[in-house]
Amino acid sequence: MIETMQMRPINPESVPEATGGYHNALEVQTAGRMLFISGQIPQTRDGHVPASPEAQCRVVWDNIRAVLADAGMDVDNLVKVTTFLADRRHADVNTKVRNEVLGAHRPALTVIVTGIFDPEWIIEIEAIAVA
């Protein structure tokens, strides 16, 4: 993480506990840059979409990490992640893969179960990072 950025988790005792690898809010103090990552899809550069939900989650996170790296950042710079799932039954695999990728880092997080643009996709993720 870049030294000029400080993140402070906000988890008031008066609201439900944030479970599943996130904080209720994340305060960011920075004099640096903000990166808004468009919805990343479970498709490789050559157009391949894996069949399994876990593989799709991993491709999406690979794409996010590539965007972050190109901007000189990594997952520790993420402050907000919004995940769109095609079906609630994919929530557990999404959480598993996300927690593996993020490790101990806990950005603000929202998961929405909704229709997704391509019926072959089970997941799409957009994010905000700061440096």
BAZA-782465 format. One line per 10 residues: number of its first residue (from 1); their letters; for each residue x, y, z of N, C-alpha, C. Coordinates in Angstrom, 3 decimals. Last residue first. Layout:
NUM) a) X Y Z X Y Z X Y Z ~ ...
// end
This chain:
131) avaiaeieii) -4.872 5.450 -4.425 -3.429 5.367 -4.188 -2.902 6.749 -3.850 ~ -7.827 3.466 -4.497 -7.148 4.746 -4.285 -5.677 4.492 -4.028 ~ -10.487 1.987 -6.389 -9.208 1.891 -5.687 -8.641 3.294 -5.533 ~ -13.514 0.350 -6.849 -12.853 1.642 -6.721 -11.592 1.422 -5.907 ~ -15.129 -1.949 -9.159 -14.412 -1.587 -7.943 -13.873 -0.168 -8.015 ~ -17.304 -4.623 -10.199 -16.715 -3.298 -10.399 -16.089 -2.861 -9.094 ~ -17.822 -7.824 -11.567 -17.379 -7.042 -10.407 -16.842 -5.698 -10.876 ~ -20.031 -10.459 -12.260 -19.365 -9.257 -12.784 -18.998 -8.423 -11.562 ~ -21.054 -13.827 -12.892 -20.511 -12.790 -12.025 -19.949 -11.639 -12.848 ~ -21.805 -15.691 -14.679 -22.474 -15.773 -13.371 -22.059 -14.622 -12.454
121) wepdfigtvi) -22.401 -15.664 -18.181 -21.673 -15.149 -17.031 -22.475 -15.349 -15.758 ~ -24.205 -16.411 -20.090 -23.104 -17.341 -19.815 -22.333 -16.938 -18.551 ~ -25.924 -14.273 -20.519 -26.418 -15.411 -19.743 -25.347 -16.455 -19.410 ~ -24.740 -11.036 -20.036 -24.572 -12.246 -20.843 -25.014 -13.450 -20.018 ~ -25.660 -9.164 -18.012 -25.723 -8.893 -19.441 -25.670 -10.138 -20.318 ~ -27.592 -10.550 -15.356 -26.300 -10.095 -15.869 -26.375 -10.078 -17.391 ~ -29.933 -9.907 -12.759 -29.663 -10.385 -14.111 -28.342 -9.802 -14.577 ~ -28.701 -10.317 -9.372 -29.434 -9.636 -10.435 -29.211 -10.330 -11.772 ~ -27.638 -9.657 -6.231 -28.104 -10.761 -7.067 -29.054 -10.156 -8.094 ~ -24.838 -7.951 -5.115 -26.192 -7.802 -5.645 -26.510 -9.019 -6.501
111) vtlaprhagl) -22.821 -6.977 -2.500 -23.109 -8.075 -3.419 -24.577 -7.960 -3.813 ~ -20.378 -4.639 -1.527 -21.794 -4.886 -1.785 -21.892 -6.048 -2.765 ~ -17.963 -3.349 0.741 -18.394 -4.396 -0.182 -19.910 -4.444 -0.302 ~ -14.857 -1.856 1.605 -16.317 -1.795 1.650 -16.824 -2.697 0.522 ~ -12.130 -4.249 2.031 -12.736 -3.019 1.515 -14.233 -2.990 1.830 ~ -9.863 -5.722 3.780 -11.326 -5.703 3.833 -11.877 -4.374 3.335 ~ -7.124 -7.945 3.681 -7.663 -6.640 3.289 -9.188 -6.708 3.218 ~ -6.190 -10.490 4.075 -6.675 -9.769 5.253 -7.285 -8.409 4.913 ~ -7.102 -11.630 0.901 -6.382 -11.932 2.133 -7.006 -11.194 3.298 ~ -8.198 -11.290 -1.616 -7.991 -10.099 -0.788 -7.180 -10.375 0.472
101) venrvktnvd) -8.290 -13.914 -2.646 -7.623 -12.847 -3.389 -7.274 -11.677 -2.477 ~ -9.765 -15.303 -0.707 -8.422 -15.766 -1.089 -7.637 -14.638 -1.756 ~ -12.152 -13.820 -0.739 -11.329 -13.833 0.473 -9.916 -14.339 0.207 ~ -13.051 -14.423 -3.370 -12.754 -13.045 -2.977 -11.842 -13.009 -1.752 ~ -13.476 -17.203 -3.136 -12.450 -16.692 -4.045 -12.064 -15.266 -3.661 ~ -15.562 -17.229 -1.153 -14.320 -18.010 -1.015 -13.200 -17.418 -1.870 ~ -17.574 -15.644 -2.283 -16.942 -15.250 -1.021 -15.597 -15.952 -0.850 ~ -18.198 -17.216 -4.563 -17.763 -15.833 -4.708 -17.012 -15.377 -3.456 ~ -19.106 -19.511 -3.347 -17.873 -19.586 -4.138 -17.317 -18.186 -4.371 ~ -21.438 -18.438 -2.083 -20.362 -19.060 -1.306 -19.050 -19.125 -2.083
91) ahrrdalftt) -23.056 -17.450 -4.229 -22.530 -16.556 -3.186 -21.350 -17.168 -2.438 ~ -24.400 -18.888 -6.073 -22.973 -18.688 -6.326 -22.312 -17.831 -5.244 ~ -27.066 -18.834 -5.461 -26.347 -20.085 -5.184 -24.850 -19.971 -5.433 ~ -28.089 -16.440 -6.428 -27.665 -16.494 -5.028 -26.844 -17.752 -4.724 ~ -27.012 -15.505 -9.653 -27.842 -16.379 -8.830 -27.243 -16.456 -7.422 ~ -25.385 -13.642 -10.807 -26.572 -14.049 -11.557 -27.535 -14.874 -10.709 ~ -24.053 -10.927 -8.959 -24.164 -12.370 -9.153 -25.457 -12.689 -9.892 ~ -21.847 -8.347 -8.758 -23.147 -8.699 -9.309 -23.134 -10.199 -9.583 ~ -20.149 -6.499 -6.344 -20.237 -7.762 -7.073 -21.670 -8.002 -7.501 ~ -18.089 -3.862 -5.722 -19.490 -4.213 -5.946 -19.532 -5.434 -6.848
81) vkvlndvdmg) -15.850 -2.530 -3.460 -16.056 -3.603 -4.427 -17.559 -3.877 -4.512 ~ -13.664 -0.030 -2.430 -15.067 -0.406 -2.634 -15.141 -1.441 -3.737 ~ -10.938 0.119 -2.225 -11.717 0.670 -1.112 -13.193 0.309 -1.230 ~ -7.853 -1.354 -3.058 -9.311 -1.360 -3.233 -9.995 -0.799 -1.997 ~ -5.198 -1.610 -2.518 -5.673 -0.270 -2.834 -7.190 -0.198 -3.012 ~ -4.705 -4.280 -2.290 -4.715 -3.507 -1.051 -5.163 -2.069 -1.273 ~ -4.496 -5.187 -4.898 -5.790 -5.335 -4.218 -5.855 -4.576 -2.900 ~ -2.465 -2.529 -6.345 -2.803 -3.927 -6.123 -4.093 -3.987 -5.296 ~ -1.127 -0.300 -8.928 -1.799 -0.606 -7.670 -1.944 -2.115 -7.508 ~ -0.488 0.700 -11.418 0.514 0.759 -10.353 -0.070 0.489 -8.979
71) adalvarind) -2.286 0.233 -13.363 -2.363 1.556 -12.734 -1.351 1.709 -11.601 ~ -1.774 -2.379 -13.888 -1.495 -1.427 -14.957 -1.530 0.012 -14.441 ~ -2.770 -3.493 -11.528 -1.324 -3.507 -11.787 -0.946 -2.492 -12.859 ~ -5.565 -3.159 -11.920 -4.875 -2.511 -10.804 -3.371 -2.410 -11.081 ~ -5.901 -4.836 -14.148 -6.227 -3.407 -14.246 -5.502 -2.636 -13.144 ~ -5.146 -7.282 -12.977 -4.416 -6.764 -14.135 -4.664 -5.269 -14.317 ~ -7.077 -7.598 -10.973 -5.669 -7.441 -10.590 -4.834 -6.891 -11.742 ~ -9.323 -7.910 -12.642 -9.234 -6.768 -11.727 -7.785 -6.529 -11.324 ~ -8.673 -10.335 -13.907 -8.853 -9.124 -14.704 -8.738 -7.871 -13.830 ~ -8.662 -12.033 -11.698 -7.435 -11.875 -12.492 -7.507 -10.590 -13.319
61) wvvrcqaeps) -11.361 -11.824 -10.985 -10.349 -11.266 -10.096 -9.002 -11.122 -10.795 ~ -12.471 -13.155 -13.237 -12.845 -11.771 -12.929 -11.785 -11.124 -12.041 ~ -11.288 -15.686 -12.938 -10.998 -14.876 -14.129 -11.337 -13.408 -13.865 ~ -12.466 -16.519 -10.520 -11.015 -16.324 -10.592 -10.623 -15.477 -11.807 ~ -15.159 -16.747 -11.246 -14.758 -15.801 -10.199 -13.271 -15.497 -10.296 ~ -14.922 -18.828 -13.134 -15.386 -17.499 -13.551 -14.988 -16.442 -12.526 ~ -14.140 -20.927 -11.463 -13.215 -20.457 -12.502 -13.623 -19.074 -13.012 ~ -16.498 -21.177 -9.949 -15.238 -20.816 -9.303 -14.238 -20.272 -10.318 ~ -18.438 -21.916 -11.913 -18.551 -20.659 -11.177 -17.225 -20.238 -10.529 ~ -17.166 -23.317 -14.998 -17.455 -23.427 -13.567 -17.545 -22.052 -12.901
51) apvhgdrtqp) -16.533 -22.574 -17.653 -17.850 -23.145 -17.345 -18.166 -23.096 -15.854 ~ -14.959 -19.496 -18.719 -14.945 -20.812 -18.082 -16.359 -21.277 -17.732 ~ -14.804 -18.055 -21.780 -15.563 -17.949 -20.528 -15.578 -19.336 -19.896 ~ -12.513 -16.527 -23.977 -12.919 -17.746 -23.274 -13.659 -17.404 -21.975 ~ -11.453 -14.321 -25.280 -12.887 -14.566 -25.368 -13.394 -15.789 -24.641 ~ -8.838 -13.652 -24.855 -9.148 -14.353 -26.105 -10.617 -14.764 -26.218 ~ -8.910 -12.568 -22.289 -8.628 -11.677 -23.421 -9.006 -12.320 -24.758 ~ -11.667 -14.220 -20.614 -10.253 -13.948 -20.852 -10.099 -13.058 -22.080 ~ -14.353 -13.342 -18.540 -13.910 -13.678 -19.885 -12.443 -13.321 -20.016 ~ -16.235 -12.414 -16.550 -15.501 -13.683 -16.474 -15.066 -14.195 -17.841
41) iqgsiflmrg) -15.628 -8.809 -16.315 -16.438 -9.978 -16.651 -15.584 -11.250 -16.615 ~ -15.866 -5.889 -14.437 -14.990 -6.885 -15.052 -15.760 -8.193 -15.179 ~ -17.076 -2.689 -14.645 -17.458 -4.071 -14.399 -16.566 -5.034 -15.168 ~ -14.288 -0.401 -14.176 -15.557 -0.818 -14.780 -15.827 -2.279 -14.479 ~ -12.856 1.154 -11.532 -12.733 -0.022 -12.393 -14.114 -0.423 -12.882 ~ -11.424 4.088 -10.897 -12.753 3.507 -10.982 -12.700 2.379 -11.999 ~ -9.031 5.289 -8.765 -9.207 4.461 -9.951 -10.591 3.834 -9.890 ~ -7.484 8.234 -7.624 -8.618 7.318 -7.517 -8.752 6.585 -8.846 ~ -4.404 9.330 -6.009 -5.246 9.062 -7.172 -6.416 8.151 -6.825 ~ -3.725 11.304 -3.111 -3.305 10.645 -4.340 -4.366 10.517 -5.395
31) atqvelanhy) -3.950 11.882 -0.600 -3.696 13.041 -1.453 -3.352 12.534 -2.848 ~ -6.342 10.358 1.532 -5.271 10.287 0.552 -5.135 11.612 -0.170 ~ -8.143 8.383 3.553 -7.485 9.687 3.534 -6.307 9.573 2.589 ~ -11.116 6.711 3.752 -9.848 6.793 3.052 -9.356 8.232 3.091 ~ -13.058 4.507 5.616 -12.663 5.899 5.428 -11.277 5.916 4.807 ~ -15.357 2.193 4.913 -13.915 2.346 4.926 -13.619 3.811 4.629 ~ -17.978 0.281 6.461 -17.485 1.431 5.702 -15.969 1.474 5.821 ~ -18.288 -2.326 7.302 -19.479 -1.531 6.991 -19.116 -0.298 6.176 ~ -15.945 -4.509 5.638 -16.291 -3.582 6.711 -17.582 -2.868 6.318 ~ -15.633 -8.063 4.841 -15.738 -6.647 4.503 -15.998 -5.838 5.763
21) ggtaepvsep) -16.028 -10.939 5.096 -14.838 -10.338 4.523 -14.974 -8.905 4.066 ~ -18.267 -11.934 6.354 -18.004 -12.356 4.979 -16.856 -11.615 4.328 ~ -20.026 -9.343 8.136 -19.426 -10.672 8.066 -19.159 -11.016 6.603 ~ -20.465 -6.675 10.120 -20.119 -7.001 8.740 -19.409 -8.350 8.737 ~ -23.116 -6.541 12.424 -21.722 -6.838 12.166 -21.516 -7.198 10.702 ~ -25.581 -3.927 12.277 -25.215 -5.340 12.185 -23.738 -5.512 11.834 ~ -24.826 -1.084 14.444 -25.340 -1.661 13.195 -24.927 -3.126 13.127 ~ -23.622 -0.191 16.754 -25.072 -0.033 16.665 -25.672 -0.582 15.367 ~ -20.910 -0.283 16.592 -21.552 -1.350 17.357 -23.072 -1.303 17.237 ~ -19.600 0.511 13.360 -20.290 0.909 14.587 -20.940 -0.283 15.280
11) niprmqmtei) -16.957 0.374 11.744 -17.868 -0.717 12.093 -18.584 -0.374 13.400 ~ -14.729 1.415 9.511 -15.825 1.966 10.308 -16.828 0.837 10.516 ~ -11.194 1.381 9.039 -12.486 0.690 9.009 -13.488 1.382 9.933 ~ -9.240 3.580 7.307 -9.731 3.302 8.654 -11.087 2.617 8.548 ~ -6.282 4.018 5.495 -7.648 3.506 5.510 -8.025 3.179 6.943 ~ -4.172 6.351 3.949 -4.552 5.692 5.184 -6.006 5.259 5.076 ~ -1.498 7.000 1.784 -2.896 6.634 1.929 -3.116 5.933 3.258 ~ 1.165 7.350 1.500 0.361 8.556 1.668 -1.119 8.253 1.844 ~ 2.306 4.779 1.018 2.428 5.403 2.332 1.511 6.598 2.537 ~ 0.475 2.278 -0.666 1.250 3.498 -0.763 1.174 4.262 0.556
1) m) 0.834 -1.163 0.000 0.000 0.000 0.000 0.888 1.239 0.000
// end
